[in-house]
Amino acid sequence: MRRQTANECQAGHKVHDTKVVDTVLGPFTIWDWEKYAGFEGYCTGQDDVSMTLDLYGIWEAPDWQRAQRYVEGREGWALDFGSHIGWYAVMFARAGLDVLAVDADPVNCELLEINAGRHRVKIDVHEVWVADMMPLGLIDTVLIKSDVEGAEDDVLEVCRYIIAGLHPALLLECSPEFDTYYPQMIDDLIGLGYRADVEGVEITGATLGDTQKNVWFE
């Protein structure tokens, strides 16, 4: 299957092929990553999520499974910033939550909508940079997940009323190599009553380290 991009990628491709693979969620449409290995610059098809789903049938297994357990039986919204091709968003929707998915890449949004249709779930998809969003109103939110390559501070700003009013669980990709604000962000959230951990091991801003990792806040 071929998907037309709005503009060619840095490797010069105007289209990127996709394929359907078996995952723990069932069939999922991914970028045909093997065709785009070795090209320089950003290329949509050079996608670690697609490669991992193809090879292992699951992406970010410990955190994804923890999120799946956390939302089971709950009602309300899941907010997915950096939703990519929909791996988390589809799971949230299949669990019965209302889902707001935000991604700045138009072709990833297209694939997300294809996967939502494949799994017969409704997802409210927004193609926008999170920094361009206004703060959200106080909607009944169960979990906020963010994977936006260094812009988690923008996500927290967009969700500030929700976090202050409802204290939802947070799954934030923290990338100290992109910016230096992450330790303070973690300590600020701890100050709001959250416990921060990485795969069950409690951390603070001082113990975050200098490598990219997912941090849970509950």
C-alpha positions as CSV (number, residue, x, y, z in Angstrom):
1,M,0.0,0.0,0.0
2,R,1.3,3.5,-0.8
3,R,0.6,6.7,1.1
4,Q,1.1,10.1,-0.5
5,T,3.0,12.6,1.6
6,A,2.1,16.3,1.6
7,N,5.8,17.1,0.8
8,E,8.8,15.0,0.1
9,C,10.9,13.9,3.0
10,Q,14.5,14.9,3.4
11,A,15.6,11.7,1.7
12,G,13.6,12.8,-1.4
13,H,10.7,10.4,-1.2
14,K,7.3,11.8,-2.2
15,V,5.5,8.6,-1.3
16,H,6.2,6.0,1.4
17,D,4.9,2.4,1.3
18,T,3.0,0.8,4.2
19,K,2.2,-2.8,5.1
20,V,-0.1,-4.6,7.6
21,V,1.5,-6.7,10.3
22,D,0.2,-8.8,13.2
23,T,0.5,-7.3,16.7
24,V,-0.8,-8.0,20.1
25,L,-3.7,-5.7,19.2
26,G,-4.3,-7.6,15.9
27,P,-3.5,-6.3,12.4
28,F,-1.9,-2.9,12.3
29,T,-0.8,-0.7,9.4
30,I,2.8,0.5,9.6
31,W,5.4,2.1,7.4
32,D,7.3,-0.5,5.3
33,W,10.5,0.5,7.2
34,E,12.8,-2.0,5.5
35,K,12.6,-0.2,2.2
36,Y,14.0,3.1,3.6
37,A,17.0,2.0,5.6
38,G,20.2,3.8,4.9
39,F,18.8,7.1,3.5
40,E,20.2,10.3,5.0
41,G,18.0,12.9,6.6
42,Y,14.5,12.5,8.1
43,C,12.5,9.9,6.2
44,T,9.0,9.0,7.3
45,G,9.6,5.3,6.4
46,Q,12.6,5.1,8.7
47,D,10.4,4.5,11.7
48,D,11.4,2.7,14.9
49,V,7.8,2.2,15.9
50,S,7.0,0.4,12.6
51,M,10.2,-1.7,12.8
52,T,9.5,-2.8,16.3
53,L,5.8,-3.6,15.7
54,D,6.9,-5.7,12.6
55,L,9.6,-7.6,14.5
56,Y,8.0,-8.0,17.9
57,G,4.3,-7.2,17.6
58,I,4.4,-4.6,20.4
59,W,6.0,-1.1,21.0
60,E,7.3,0.0,24.4
61,A,6.0,-3.2,25.9
62,P,6.4,-2.4,29.7
63,D,4.9,1.0,29.5
64,W,2.2,0.1,26.9
65,Q,1.1,-2.9,29.0
66,R,1.1,-0.7,32.2
67,A,-1.0,1.9,30.4
68,Q,-3.4,-0.8,29.2
69,R,-3.8,-2.1,32.8
70,Y,-4.3,1.4,34.1
71,V,-7.1,2.4,31.8
72,E,-9.0,-0.9,32.0
73,G,-12.4,-0.3,33.4
74,R,-12.0,3.4,33.6
75,E,-14.2,6.0,31.9
76,G,-13.2,9.4,30.5
77,W,-10.6,10.7,28.1
78,A,-7.1,9.6,27.2
79,L,-5.0,12.4,25.7
80,D,-2.2,11.2,23.3
81,F,0.3,13.8,22.3
82,G,2.7,12.6,19.6
83,S,0.3,9.9,18.7
84,H,2.2,8.9,15.6
85,I,0.5,6.0,13.8
86,G,-1.8,5.3,16.7
87,W,-0.3,2.5,18.7
88,Y,-1.3,3.9,22.1
89,A,-4.4,5.8,20.9
90,V,-6.0,2.7,19.4
91,M,-5.4,0.7,22.6
92,F,-7.0,3.5,24.7
93,A,-10.0,3.6,22.4
94,R,-10.4,-0.1,22.4
95,A,-10.5,0.0,26.2
96,G,-13.6,2.2,25.9
97,L,-12.0,5.7,26.6
98,D,-12.7,8.8,24.5
99,V,-9.3,9.6,22.8
100,L,-7.8,12.9,21.7
101,A,-4.8,12.3,19.5
102,V,-2.4,15.0,18.5
103,D,0.4,14.7,16.0
104,A,2.1,17.3,13.7
105,D,2.9,14.9,10.9
106,P,0.0,14.7,8.4
107,V,0.9,11.3,7.0
108,N,1.2,9.8,10.5
109,C,-2.3,11.2,11.2
110,E,-3.5,9.4,8.0
111,L,-2.1,6.1,9.2
112,L,-3.6,6.7,12.6
113,E,-7.0,7.1,11.1
114,I,-6.5,4.0,9.0
115,N,-5.7,2.0,12.1
116,A,-8.6,3.5,14.0
117,G,-10.9,2.3,11.1
118,R,-9.3,-1.1,11.0
119,H,-10.1,-1.5,14.7
120,R,-13.5,0.1,14.5
121,V,-12.8,2.8,17.1
122,K,-13.4,6.5,17.0
123,I,-10.4,8.8,17.7
124,D,-10.5,12.6,17.6
125,V,-7.3,13.3,15.6
126,H,-5.7,16.8,15.5
127,E,-2.8,17.5,13.1
128,V,-1.1,20.4,14.9
129,W,2.1,21.3,16.8
130,V,1.3,21.1,20.5
131,A,3.0,24.5,21.0
132,D,0.3,26.0,18.8
133,M,-2.6,24.6,20.9
134,M,-4.5,26.6,23.5
135,P,-4.8,25.1,27.0
136,L,-7.6,22.5,27.1
137,G,-10.6,22.9,29.3
138,L,-11.3,20.7,32.3
139,I,-12.3,17.5,30.6
140,D,-12.6,14.2,32.5
141,T,-9.2,12.8,31.8
142,V,-7.8,9.4,32.9
143,L,-4.3,9.5,31.4
144,I,-2.1,11.8,29.4
145,K,0.6,10.3,27.3
146,S,3.3,12.4,25.6
147,D,6.1,11.5,23.1
148,V,6.9,14.8,21.4
149,E,10.7,14.9,21.2
150,G,11.5,17.5,23.8
151,A,8.2,19.5,23.9
152,E,6.7,17.9,27.0
153,D,6.7,21.4,28.7
154,D,4.3,22.5,26.0
155,V,2.1,19.5,26.7
156,L,2.0,20.3,30.4
157,E,1.0,23.9,29.5
158,V,-1.8,22.7,27.2
159,C,-3.0,20.4,30.0
160,R,-2.4,22.6,33.0
161,Y,-6.0,22.9,34.0
162,I,-6.6,19.2,33.7
163,I,-3.5,18.3,35.7
164,A,-4.3,20.8,38.5
165,G,-8.0,19.9,38.7
166,L,-8.1,16.1,38.0
167,H,-4.6,14.7,38.7
168,P,-4.7,12.2,35.8
169,A,-1.9,9.6,35.4
170,L,0.9,10.9,33.1
171,L,3.2,8.9,30.8
172,L,5.9,11.4,29.6
173,E,8.9,10.7,27.4
174,C,11.7,12.6,29.0
175,S,14.6,13.6,26.7
176,P,17.4,15.4,28.6
177,E,19.5,15.3,25.4
178,F,16.9,17.7,23.8
179,D,16.5,20.2,26.7
180,T,17.6,20.8,30.2
181,Y,14.2,21.5,31.8
182,Y,13.2,17.9,32.5
183,P,14.6,17.5,36.1
184,Q,12.8,20.6,37.2
185,M,9.6,19.4,35.4
186,I,9.8,16.1,37.3
187,D,10.3,17.8,40.7
188,D,7.5,20.3,39.9
189,L,5.1,17.4,39.3
190,I,6.2,15.6,42.4
191,G,5.5,18.8,44.2
192,L,1.9,18.6,42.9
193,G,1.6,15.2,44.6
194,Y,2.7,12.8,41.9
195,R,5.1,9.9,42.4
196,A,7.5,9.6,39.5
197,D,9.0,6.2,38.4
198,V,10.7,4.5,35.5
199,E,9.5,0.9,35.1
200,G,8.5,0.9,38.8
201,V,11.8,2.4,40.2
202,E,11.0,5.8,41.9
203,I,13.0,8.8,40.6
204,T,13.3,12.5,41.2
205,G,14.7,15.2,38.9
206,A,18.2,14.6,40.3
207,T,18.1,10.9,39.5
208,L,16.6,11.2,36.0
209,G,19.9,10.7,34.3
210,D,20.9,12.0,30.9
211,T,19.3,9.4,28.5
212,Q,15.8,9.4,27.0
213,K,13.2,7.4,29.0
214,N,9.5,7.1,29.7
215,V,8.5,8.4,33.2
216,W,5.2,7.5,34.8
217,F,3.5,9.9,37.2
218,E,0.6,8.7,39.4
